Amino acid sequence: MSGTEGAAIVLAAGASVRFGGQPKALLPIGPELAIERVVRLSREAGYSPVIAVVGPHETEIRSAVSPSPHGPDEIRVNAEWASGRTGSVHCGLADQEEAGSILLWPVDSPLASAATLRALAERRRREALGLWFLPTFHGQGGHPVLWDRSVTPRVRALRPDAPLRSILPHLGAQVVRVEVPDPGVTANLNMPEEYRQALTAFLAGDASWTER
């Protein structure tokens, strides 16, 4: 049984090579770890189950979130994580055929706000023909993304190394770009310096980063 809005998949299967092997899922975001923040906001927005897909850092992530009230409902291991991120998406989608929608949230983009999740869900309710909902900040697309269950077979049909965005041209006008005043949707914490800069702005209380 999926939640009110559908199911959420949190991608946390990377090797974090550019962070010296430190799992990005365990980066502190204020009082929370990145994965705790992503799981908490997904759950509060009505997504259930919240499934985290992990890879080489399974042991560290499990140990960190097992005592937390904001741990995922389920942790799945993608043994073939090096084959591509879409393979981790496939792992998370298993047994989620009944989910009304899928919220996909990579853990290296943990700063998106609760307001952005509300905006995506609201547009999905309003746009009867929309199938894929992409948050944008100043016109640049980011994460998390939300898609209707009818798109899931297309996602499953992709190769593990194929980017999800390769689906978008086939959806055409059914891709809905949702402009939000949230720099968190485009803040990808791929490098330590990106993490430090984004976290500094986030914690400084800039109005654009506030969870409303």
Summary of the structure (lengths in Angstrom):
residues: 212
radius of gyration: 15.9
end to end distance: 28.7
largest distance: 44.8
contacts: 705
relative contact order: 0.17
helix: 42%
strand: 22%
